[in-house]
């Protein structure tokens, strides 16, 4: 994940569409939850629309609590509220991640909601493979695959108090149009699509890592488990994160790649290659930071569109407006209007 303010990150509206696609909740209830989370309903119909991470985390948590199903209708049967809480209570007493994985596999066997987790340990890698336990489409349900990998990786990272590096993610479905957002969900992990199985791979050194959380920190996590998992953040050390850290406060006058490379103390071609190895580029990072910062400033400040445009390095508001509409599906003035209508300022 790019190391910016987590609250400034944004995600494609598809994440919300998939979350509600099989929900048992009445449409009116879903509409109310969207309003409470300041997500305009019409954005669900705009493929390029985006929502801030905090809104995505909040609406996902509320959908789960309102439906009573931690899989939001995507499992063979509902996963009752508190199931993952029980899992974490069991995992926290483990000594190492090797023991955690044994318990994790056993937990999903006991649940038997249509998907099993199988571990394959090699000399240098450990693989977590998702396998359907029956003939339902659990193995190819995109939301289920994304959710299992997301939850497992976040829990492992929380237990270790560090973002665990994913060696590779393999998905058994085609690359979605919003795949670039997977970099934020899975902290920049390399990905392959259209694979035979869906699996998540780590270095085998992970098995020896100790569990570093305690009951006090667990109580904090479990106050709003899914919200906290979305906002989980520890220090990351990717090249994309280094670049983002360096330029996040320079969006009005971004350095060239050679100038940035000099600041980071590497050769320009070396920086290009290392970013490419992580599946990104300097241009991509710049655009993501500008996009997410624009959304954050529109929602949480009273700055004018002109001021935001200048802060993000646009010479005029018209190119900023065109670019923002490409990012989110609506112009910045309309985006702010919708957000204000859903969350009007309190009267003095």
Secondary structure, 3 states (H helix, E strand, C coil): CCCCCHHHCEEECHHHHHHHCCCCCCHHHHHHHHHHCCCCHHHHHCCCCEEEHHHHHHHHHHHHHHHCECCCCCCCCCCECCHHHHHHHHHCCCCEHHHHHHHHHHHHHHHCCCEEEEEEECCCEEEEEEEECCCCHHHCCHHHHHHHHHHHHHHHHHHHCCCCCCCEEECCCCCCCCHHHHHHHCCCCCEECCCCCEEEEEEHHHHHCECCCCHHHHHHHHCCHHHHHHCCCCCCCCHHHHHHHHHCCCCCCCCCHHHHHHHHCCCHHHHHHHHHHCCCCHHHHHHHHHHHHHHHHHHHCCCCHHHHHHHCCCCCHHHHHHHHHHHHCCCHHHHHHHHHHHCCCCCC
